Every structure is written in C-alpha cells, then in structure tokens.
Amino acid sequence: MQVAVNFKNETIAQKVLWILEHFKDDEIINNFKGGLREIELINQGKLTSRPVQDFLNEL
C-alpha cells in the first residue's frame, strides 16, 4: 500500500518521516499488519474477536 501526503511545511514533513522510520525500526508496523490480518479473519468468521485492550497492549 502507498499513501501520498503533501506537507506545506518541510520541517513537519521531516518530523513525520523521522517518526515513520522509528516505527519501522521498532517493529510497530509489523504489529499493525498482524492486527489488520486478525481483523480480516474476524470479518471472515475464521477468528473470534477479543477485547480491544488486549490488542492495544500488544503495541
């Protein structure tokens, strides 16, 4: 997936990129992907849902 975002302020753009790089380095993105896969399985009826707090605790 790709997302295009235009920033009017270059400083803000650099800060957002810095945050995203750290998310990637800290495996946060992989945790989000796992959560999205779980949501897909729940929607397909292949997995039962669980409390949101459990999901948030994994982040």
Sequence and secondary structure as in RCSB ss.txt:
>XXXX:A:sequence
MQVAVNFKNETIAQKVLWILEHFKDDEIINNFKGGLREIELINQGKLTSRPVQDFLNEL
>XXXX:A:secstr
       S HHHHHHHHHHHHHHHHTTHHHHHHHHHHHHHHHHTTSS    HHHHHHH 
